[in-house]
Amino acid sequence: MQPIDFKDVTIGGGFWGELQRKNAEVSVYNIHKRFAETGRFRAMKCIRDDAHKPHVFWDSDIAKWLESVANILAKKEDPQLKAWADEAIADICNSQLPCGYFNCYFQVYEPENIFRKRPEHELYCAGHLIEAAVALHEAGVDDKLYAAMIRYADYIYERFYVKKDAGFVTCGHPEIELALVKLYRATGAQKYLDLADFFIEERGRHNEETYAFTYPVYHLDHAPVREQKTAEGHAVRALYLYIAMADVARLKGDRELADTCETLFEDIIGKKMYITGGTGSSYHGETFTFAYDLPNIFAYSETCAAIALAFFCDRLARIRNRAVYHEIFERVLYNNVLAGESRDGKGFFYVNPLEFHENIYDYNEGLKTKLFCPIPERVEVFDCSCCPPNLTRFIESIGSYIYAEEGGTVYVNQYISSSARVGGAQLLIESAMPYGGTARVRVQGKADLRLRVPAWRGGVSMKVNGRRAEPQIADGYIALACDGDTAIDLDFRIRPRFVYANENVWYDNGRKAVEYGPLVLCAESCDNGPNLRAVRVRSLAGAKVSAGEGPFALEVPAERLRTSAALYSYEPPVPERCTLKLIPYFAWANRGKGDMQVWFL
Amino acid sequence: MQPIDFKDVTIGGGFWGELQRKNAEVSVYNIHKRFAETGRFRAMKCIRDDAHKPHVFWDSDIAKWLESVANILAKKEDPQLKAWADEAIADICNSQLPCGYFNCYFQVYEPENIFRKRPEHELYCAGHLIEAAVALHEAGVDDKLYAAMIRYADYIYERFYVKKDAGFVTCGHPEIELALVKLYRATGAQKYLDLADFFIEERGRHNEETYAFTYPVYHLDHAPVREQKTAEGHAVRALYLYIAMADVARLKGDRELADTCETLFEDIIGKKMYITGGTGSSYHGETFTFAYDLPNIFAYSETCAAIALAFFCDRLARIRNRAVYHEIFERVLYNNVLAGESRDGKGFFYVNPLEFHENIYDYNEGLKTKLFCPIPERVEVFDCSCCPPNLTRFIESIGSYIYAEEGGTVYVNQYISSSARVGGAQLLIESAMPYGGTARVRVQGKADLRLRVPAWRGGVSMKVNGRRAEPQIADGYIALACDGDTAIDLDFRIRPRFVYANENVWYDNGRKAVEYGPLVLCAESCDNGPNLRAVRVRSLAGAKVSAGEGPFALEVPAERLRTSAALYSYEPPVPERCTLKLIPYFAWANRGKGDMQVWFL
């Protein structure tokens, strides 16, 4: 299956048009401002300043910002962003060493340790710079960074693949692998695919350096990748590796490697994923832990891990399409990914808990030695600020995940208002999602169409050119042969539904979440008062959609289980009727500090 | 109210007779063995051995062991224990400095820092040595340590109260205060009460040294004690301080200080106590946190804190008796305190969680940098081994909490099979508790009797000399005037009951615990299979007591909420009938590693 690239897709208005507008006009600007204020752009000049040493991963922050800009400029002009990008690119190119190497930290502060400190993100940074360069090149924005990064990639190839004289075989943080696949695609040069393949296959075959606090599993070094059957270690590192594995499996037609990816995917979605699509439940090493370990309050669930899981879904679909990949993509996208950003587009979450208690946070803030605790409001920059520009580049490229083509068949995988030419046909989607369950798909021309049926549907009804038609559903898609000018009206009968977690998820037994279409809903104390844990929802029969102050809210008849003031009592709690106001999970924490909850009695 | 001292109470057979036998024959012996093996006894000789430096609190370990031995020897002969005690006492007395000072760590390794390092437990150790000395003296076992500790107390008085030339005003770990009250009672010398009062009142009035990781609140230094209205800081330190405050309030008739103690007690039992009587919910600083913060899996709930809360209940009852003090004492005693010891009497818990998941423990054990996690089986000694000898001294003195007298009125506060002379009467209790709800109280002589009515009663029926009598209950006691030879048969109609936590306890909403008389019950996976979180108990109507392999079990009709294998599903879980086998909480973790749970759906 070949997706239609976002550069060939026009996003219409509606939900995603608005998100992209905010992304291009607010988020990318504000990240530039904060990255400039924190010295990240200045660091690209590679001028020694011992008082303001850059982090080893700052290159990747700038690279992801550049990739975001490339994705914007591919579709519209923005002289300011272009000027800033040119400046950063010039700084990087001017600082690049004659051999091709570039790293704003190592070449300035530890040149003697270039390619010697395995956990320190060097090839991770290189990978993001390569991704940015390819994006800028393909957007027709810039070729200078592209040329520079080809030189860098050639240098990496020389050192790691030909001479093998670097201090390590594989980087502690995967990313270079998937970037090399992109470079292979852009250049057509086999060596980059070979190098990606090499980095993938060599992992787990050497006793390589890891952080002092952890074991090789953290870096996915515990076994050769083909023997890895469960998702382990640092979630983002793991998923970036899996993405590259899926890429290589597809490009080389490697069924065994593809099956490994599929097994890892099933382990994640079957045992290690929050209902929001979040993965990596532990803050300790930002890792996958063990099956069904999905704590809500102290969830880690990094925004970057969610984005990475979305990428992984997309890569798997390209090998052998299954509706479940798009279903999980949709879950990750509308919940954990979107939660990463504040309503105003300026603030970001790194950590995405499914339950928040103001008291826990306040108590922890009062400690002299603080423990890990998610934060109640998004912030504009982090010391480790990987998530913000990851989000902006992803939001800008959302068009890539809507349409696809395979052997003459045209797929609609996500209902995002947009238009594109797919195969011989022109497609136009007008979608009410995520707040509504309807979509109109117009097809001009001839197309053997497959329209994905969302897993959350309350039903499916379809009209073709105004006339009711019985949808033929197979493998999660409606099949429909179109010819000429066809208007397909779809109604997936969106309605609130309870979702139950597997009985082995200790944190959720006896509780349920409420979903509305692709949205996981949550309640906040600013709407519902404190102590959401005591709220019981028996039925969704009387639930009402209300616009409220945000774009969407669901009011549900519920009850609060009231007890006496005693700490322990023989008297059962008494239910007291109330209305529970639910909002999309992604919209939480936009109205000041307060409690939040996803799973209800 | 004046309790009858355990030395004047004979414990009969039954539950407590067996516990005390095990305590005297196994636990105290085994602790001696482990303390000897770990160098604690040798350390009392104060011979420098840099390879085996003692911990600063080892004096207190030996002191509590000596106090345990004193309590045993007060009632029976044991030449071996006596010989060991004599040896330790001789070592301490021989090592004591001419000024009276003794500390096996400071005088050997840091003499220049004697009374200079406030957080380092010096006066805490002194306090426990004084308690041991008083116990040995009052048991008629030894007067050498008593004389030595009077000299030490005099030296402390001189340095801290007269010259005020020590490096701190109050010790980082309260304990000396309550010990000085005991010394005052034993010697009649006012100076010790004055010194206790001084240490209490000066706390929070100086900006004294605390550990780097925390604030003054950890040491209860955040305010003068009379202004402390909520239980804060390190739970054991806090409770040891409150005990002394209650002692001084009583001895000096200080109503304000007594009210402060009462306020602190209400804060604890109303907002900060586990159903097991555990306090100090956080491992981070072993502290009280905030109201209703009572996590089950990562509960700290130190055994010493439970013992301290029991002591505090007793001290409050002496000021102005209320049935609630004995009710909480009973809850603490039969649950958190007894859980501290293994069935064989050799192993001990420091931390007492209310829920245990083997998978969490195993995962954590597999980490290179481990996080805090309670352990699944009791161990014979800890690096910080405060709990084991605290438990043995307490179990041995349990007789002190049964009977009391006040203004000619005779109180029975705990139904423990025993006999004692109280006022002018001889009392004998034969009790089925904790596994049964009946007790026979025989009174020979004249007594204005008050028999406590347990809060857990299903009802009360009473026979006096074989004839049904209507109990006159007031303030939690049955009042009964006895004259001659009176046999009172009580039946508190023990039955299993659901207990519900306050709606603000997030961890327990929608769940209930099962109590049987004074016992909180729990389920273990070895009886019930894994995943106890999915077990729902709707009613206790069909519950049956079964002897099983332990002395007590309760079999309850229940259901498991079964789900499909999917991680998330729109299908509600399906209840599957099962029998839930419950055992006393204190008896958990005696049959190998496994899951345990107190709160059920």
Interface residues (C-beta under 8 A of the other chain):
Chain A: A212 F213 T214 Y215 I269 G270 K271 M273 I275 H284 T289 F290 Y292 D293 H357 N359 I360 Y363 L367 K368 T369 L371 R497 F498 V499 Y500 A501 N502 E503 N504 V505 W506 N509 G510 R511 K512 N531 R533 A534 R536 R560 L561 R562 T563 S564 A565 A566 L567 Y568 S569 Y570 E571 P572 P573 L601
Chain B: A212 F213 T214 Y215 I269 G270 K271 M273 I275 H284 T289 F290 Y292 D293 H357 N359 I360 Y363 L367 K368 T369 L371 R497 F498 V499 Y500 A501 N502 E503 N504 V505 W506 N509 G510 R511 K512 N531 R533 A534 R536 R560 L561 R562 T563 S564 A565 A566 L567 Y568 S569 Y570 E571 P572 P573 L601
